[in-house]
């Protein structure tokens, strides 16, 4: 991995951030581009018994065993992970993990100025995992704070059935 | 620096020589002090050796044969140290330090223009009571040739006695046959390389050993100073290029890549088999050629895998070399006399495993010194030798490394253990009543148990042998105990050669494939109406009069598509075992264990996953998890 440290704090000159956009259940999400290692077609996923509910299973990525996370569970989107087509491989707490997505659209530059905090209409525990909302050509894009969304404490909360949603 | 006689040196030459010499002296002294603190490590010994070696060479170049000779002896001693041929003892450290003092003195004389040509005095170091004379810097090496009488019935015993006699006289550096392999020795001659003061003493020392004749005692020729030394420096540089350090994660990465290669190889082989050759001569030829290449690729890949595995291995000597000092110090502290014998230092073990093994082994050795070996008076009263013996022995056994720590101490008194356990609340009186002697002895591994009546400085407080068992379990290893009251105790550690690769029994249950570590598999039983029973609502497997708790693997892992479970695999460790119902047996296989990573955390009942030949994942069962359950018996 080429060190992105030199890349002037992941910010281009005119105050933009780069995001990889993908779609889950009709909603557009974005994660910062330097967190994304690659995007692969969804392989067979092996179920792991009694793992956390947001862990869909594990995959074999060139000899490494990686967990695949299901954002549907994390964001309580409903729907079925089986219709996901791709897996976005991201760096998560120093390790690699995959995120199941329905489709990958593109890599975009988003001016920092156009990123707004999550509107108060979005409630529930999920709001903590949102870094901001960006408007892109008429569609809204939810920018995910990966570290927050998959912090071990948060995962434990999810596993315990953490029922804060809707409040 | 060029000089023939040493007296045509320019001032620059001299300055350079002294500046470098000062650096070397520093390195040597820092190292010696670290040795004294017990902080020796291979790099440091290597640095010391190099310092001595360089200074020897430099001294030769400036024509200072006195210093060169002195350094030659120091170098030889440091070589012994770094190779682990001699143990680090306080007396030895003292000798190194005295040698450095002498060196300083000589350098000072040389600086004043006086040639300290007089051969350096062997520093007189008073040896501690009962301590074997260790190598003194300046004591020359002698080669002692021994002959065994043709009529001798037990050459091994006689040769051993001769070695003993010589080691009372000086420092035995090397023997042929080696002391380790003496048990089966049937030969009629032996060679000993020993450092000693007066070669004339040898004959006298051997006079007491029957059936052994002294053939000859010859001084090992001391290499002359300058010219040959430059050559040896050359040779050393050459040798140094033959090894490189490699980061373990790099090897892991290589291992993964090879795994990839194996998969591709399988795919190629599959494609070849689907190729419809034979339509015309040319395509048939291509098909056959491809088939041969694919086979060859397979062999090379396998070789590659094994070679990378080997690259991760180190001789266990790297771990063992710290123990002689440890045991010596502990023995001195507790006023006991203990000899530690180490065997099987060449046994190879995965680097990672070795790192993990250090603490538990240290703990067991402490335990043996503190609780095993009795004080001298007590040993004499029991008709034993005053000196206690601890044997540290490593060997290989079918994918496992076995490390034994054997002491000839007092053994573990099952009744005393029970009483302590009762007092500590580890055990209820009813439990104690029902307990077998073996079970009682095993109690010393129970959390919260410490056999010593009072807390001692050596074994310390809080950390018991339960920590040892826990460490071993982390390594997928086991620790067993054999003890006989009054005779001694043996701790036997069995650790997989490597954590990365293990042999496993592959089973299919439900929709998934699981790997059961073969080391834990005791037997496989076909289930039928007769051998499955239910008692107190719990299913049991009746096997040859034994009743074993029966679990369903599919149920434990929540497998959705559960089919008929045809077999039971009995797994166990130590005294506990449990039977696991499985669907189909897929055979035995070598698997590469992949942890789920920190991110997924520990998944109960699983140690990780492995990648099968077809790229599918199989889950690796954590047998210990089942054995902890109440079904285990």
Interface residues (C-beta under 8 A of the other chain):
Chain A: X44 X46 X47 X48 X49 X50 X51 X52 X55 X58 X59 X60 X62 X63 X64 X65 X66 X67 X92 X93 X94 X95 X96 X97 X150 X152
Chain B: X255 X256 X257 X259 X260 X512 X556 X557 X558 X559 X594 X595 X596 X597 X598 X599 X600 X601 X603 X604 X605 X606 X608 X609 X611 X615 X616 X617 X619
